[in-house]
Amino acid sequence: MNVKDKVVMITGSGRGIGKTAARMFLANGAKVAVCDVNEATLAEAAKDLDPAGVLPLMTLVVDVSKRESVNQAVAGITTKWGRVDVLINNAGITRDAMLAKMTETDFDQVIDVNLKGVFNCTQAVLPAMTSQGKGSIINTSSIVAVYGNVGQTNYAAAKAGMIGMTKTWAKELGRKGITVNAVAPGFTMTEMLATVPEKILESIKDKTPMKRLGSPEDIGNAYLFLASDAASFVTGQVLGVDGGLVL
């Protein structure tokens, strides 16, 4: 996919899907801003992604739930590279509990990062994309947004809200040359699944027509497509990358 020289901001990219996506965009000639709330994680990611220090990569400590933090990050990107072509709202957290036991704090934290954070980041890049007359916004939702999941009231609510925002923004921003789409991963083998018992993972694989879990590269490929010029007439869509689990 042609993303050469595009300036790409990826939130939550110090590890997991976001870090893999950053590697894939760099390999395809993009300029990448790796954003994460954890400074140590960012430092490790930078060493791993660009050990020689020669790639068009910058790292930024960003708390997406804090508007000022986001605004400073976007200002840093535009100062360095003059534009923002692609925003991937990939940052997300979980604070799982059954409804009866979920605390207000756990609910609020997930909504603040997974939903308000998407709002903050998208609003922050909007002036740059509008002045360019072009841009791609990619929101990382989840199959949980569509089908729910036991113990994830907060996560499902945030990810479902993200789909609503995706469709709303696609209608608002299309006239400005900006596409807005969502990717809805299924169960993907990242650090988030590291604590899930093997028996449960095998059960998920068995229910999936493709008979495997997703890889970060599977999601990265979806990001690459939606960020590329090949997807310039694709907007308001929710692309499921789940191996057919929801069929």
ABEGO torsion letter per residue (X at the ends): XBABGBBBBBBGAABEAAAAAAAAAAAAGBBBBBBBABAAAAAAAAAAABAAGABBBBBBBBBAABAAAAAAAAAAAAAAAGBBABBBBABBBBBBBBAAABBAAAAAAAAAAAAAAAAAAAAAAAAAAAAAGBEBBBBBBBAAAAAEBBGAAAAAAAAAAAAAAAAAAAAAAAAAGBBBBBBBBBBBBBAAAAABBAAAAAAAAAABAAGBBBBAAAAAAAAAAAABAAAAABBGBBBBBAGGAAX
